[in-house]
């Protein structure tokens, strides 16, 4: 009966891992699975609990960090700052003037509100422009392309 309880615990922890996606519950599930295998030998319940604690510590402290490094590649995670858009080319989607921010441009696949950098400049739909700076949520553009 004790091995069955550990198998059920392993299954519940593995299902819980699907909700959390942090590998902690998965490691505890593996520890419960190891404990179920050891419990089949008929050792006392207190010994199975000790096996679970040792297996849980081993998997959480040794296996989980290695697994996270392998699965979650930190090089893919990059911080984005709007300053990175400065100097990029953009396409005008909605006419841009220097007097308001109702114009829109597509920069790097994203749509930004825009205004012209120099007074009197106006860019029509389809014009290619360059981002001079980012002012809040508005791209300041000019005909630098």
PLY file of the C-alpha trace (Angstrom):
ply
format ascii 1.0
element vertex 145
property float x
property float y
property float z
element edge 144
property int vertex1
property int vertex2
end_header
0.00 0.00 0.00
2.85 2.42 0.80
4.38 2.18 -2.72
0.97 3.00 -4.21
0.71 6.14 -2.07
4.16 7.27 -3.27
3.18 6.57 -6.91
0.04 8.67 -6.50
2.10 11.45 -4.90
4.54 11.31 -7.83
1.68 11.61 -10.33
0.07 14.52 -8.48
3.41 16.35 -8.27
4.09 15.77 -11.98
0.65 17.15 -12.88
1.25 20.11 -10.56
4.49 20.78 -12.43
2.48 21.41 -15.59
0.85 24.35 -13.82
4.02 25.80 -12.29
6.71 24.97 -14.90
9.55 25.57 -12.47
10.94 21.98 -12.27
10.61 21.95 -8.46
7.45 19.84 -8.35
8.89 17.61 -11.06
11.96 16.97 -8.92
9.75 16.15 -5.93
7.76 13.83 -8.19
10.95 12.05 -9.19
11.86 11.74 -5.50
8.43 10.24 -4.78
8.91 7.80 -7.68
12.30 6.74 -6.29
10.70 6.34 -2.87
7.93 4.17 -4.34
10.58 1.91 -5.84
12.37 1.60 -2.52
9.08 1.10 -0.61
8.40 -2.04 -2.66
11.15 -3.75 -0.68
9.00 -3.49 2.45
11.08 -1.09 4.52
9.31 0.77 7.35
7.33 3.93 6.61
9.81 6.14 8.53
12.59 4.82 6.27
10.59 5.65 3.12
10.13 9.18 4.42
13.91 9.44 4.93
14.48 8.11 1.40
12.06 10.73 0.08
13.82 13.55 1.94
17.25 12.50 0.66
15.99 12.00 -2.91
14.11 15.31 -2.83
17.17 17.21 -1.61
19.34 15.52 -4.20
17.04 16.24 -7.12
16.14 19.79 -6.10
19.70 20.85 -5.23
21.67 18.92 -7.86
19.47 17.94 -10.81
17.11 20.93 -11.00
19.81 23.62 -11.49
21.46 21.62 -14.26
18.10 20.98 -15.91
17.13 24.66 -15.73
20.46 25.72 -17.27
19.93 23.27 -20.10
16.26 24.03 -20.79
16.05 27.73 -19.97
18.83 29.22 -22.08
19.59 32.58 -20.49
21.06 33.88 -23.74
17.56 33.88 -25.24
16.26 36.18 -22.53
17.21 39.74 -23.34
16.16 42.97 -21.76
14.59 45.40 -24.20
14.88 49.14 -23.91
13.21 51.56 -26.30
16.61 53.18 -26.83
17.51 50.15 -28.97
15.08 51.44 -31.61
17.08 54.62 -32.13
18.72 54.60 -35.54
16.41 51.88 -36.91
14.47 52.24 -40.12
10.68 52.56 -39.92
7.75 52.62 -42.33
5.04 55.24 -41.93
1.59 53.67 -41.45
-0.40 56.81 -40.59
0.86 60.24 -41.81
3.37 61.80 -39.41
3.73 65.52 -38.66
5.76 67.49 -36.15
2.71 69.01 -34.46
0.97 65.92 -33.03
1.49 62.26 -32.21
-1.40 60.79 -34.19
1.04 59.42 -36.77
2.16 55.82 -36.60
5.22 53.93 -37.79
6.21 50.29 -37.83
9.64 49.80 -36.24
11.16 46.36 -35.88
7.74 44.76 -36.36
6.04 46.92 -33.74
3.68 49.83 -34.22
4.64 53.07 -32.47
3.01 56.47 -32.34
5.28 58.95 -34.08
6.04 62.61 -34.67
8.50 64.31 -36.98
11.78 65.50 -35.49
11.87 68.85 -37.33
9.07 71.45 -37.39
7.21 71.47 -40.69
8.27 67.94 -41.72
5.48 65.64 -42.85
5.75 62.02 -43.90
3.08 60.18 -45.86
1.92 56.59 -45.56
4.53 54.23 -46.98
7.47 56.63 -46.53
10.63 55.15 -45.06
11.99 57.11 -42.11
14.58 56.66 -39.39
14.00 56.76 -35.65
15.98 59.61 -34.11
14.87 59.07 -30.52
12.11 57.68 -28.34
10.10 60.20 -26.32
7.98 58.19 -23.90
5.84 56.02 -26.16
6.42 58.15 -29.24
9.07 57.53 -31.89
10.64 60.78 -33.11
11.48 60.25 -36.78
13.08 62.00 -39.76
13.71 61.30 -43.40
17.17 59.95 -42.85
16.74 56.85 -44.97
0 1
1 2
2 3
3 4
4 5
5 6
6 7
7 8
8 9
9 10
10 11
11 12
12 13
13 14
14 15
15 16
16 17
17 18
18 19
19 20
20 21
21 22
22 23
23 24
24 25
25 26
26 27
27 28
28 29
29 30
30 31
31 32
32 33
33 34
34 35
35 36
36 37
37 38
38 39
39 40
40 41
41 42
42 43
43 44
44 45
45 46
46 47
47 48
48 49
49 50
50 51
51 52
52 53
53 54
54 55
55 56
56 57
57 58
58 59
59 60
60 61
61 62
62 63
63 64
64 65
65 66
66 67
67 68
68 69
69 70
70 71
71 72
72 73
73 74
74 75
75 76
76 77
77 78
78 79
79 80
80 81
81 82
82 83
83 84
84 85
85 86
86 87
87 88
88 89
89 90
90 91
91 92
92 93
93 94
94 95
95 96
96 97
97 98
98 99
99 100
100 101
101 102
102 103
103 104
104 105
105 106
106 107
107 108
108 109
109 110
110 111
111 112
112 113
113 114
114 115
115 116
116 117
117 118
118 119
119 120
120 121
121 122
122 123
123 124
124 125
125 126
126 127
127 128
128 129
129 130
130 131
131 132
132 133
133 134
134 135
135 136
136 137
137 138
138 139
139 140
140 141
141 142
142 143
143 144
